[in-house]
Amino acid sequence: MPLIPSSLYATLRQLIDTDAHAAMEQAEAALENYGPDATLLCLRGHAATKLSLWHEALRCYMAAQELDPESPAAEARAMIESILEFSAPDMYNP
């Protein structure tokens, strides 16, 4: 597998803030070209999170965590899980 240029990571980080859809597409293309990579998966998860694609974000974070248990994906995964588990019954009974 070819080495992933660090500039790709930087580009994806910037793109997540400006065009998360494009960031997801570029991350997916990079994963196809370079193979599994925890950082690429984590960045794709961040883009999915920004788009509120919770299950896709979880999938990316879990895959990143499998590749690198020390990855920041573990914290991001816990955050998404807490969002999905959130329940506020008072909001439904004023």
Secondary structure, 3 states (H helix, E strand, C coil): CCCCCHHHHHHHHHHHHHCHHHHHHHHHHHHHHHCCCHHHHHHHHHHHHHCCCHHHHHHHHHHHHHHCCCCCHHHHHHHHHHHHHCCCHHHCCC
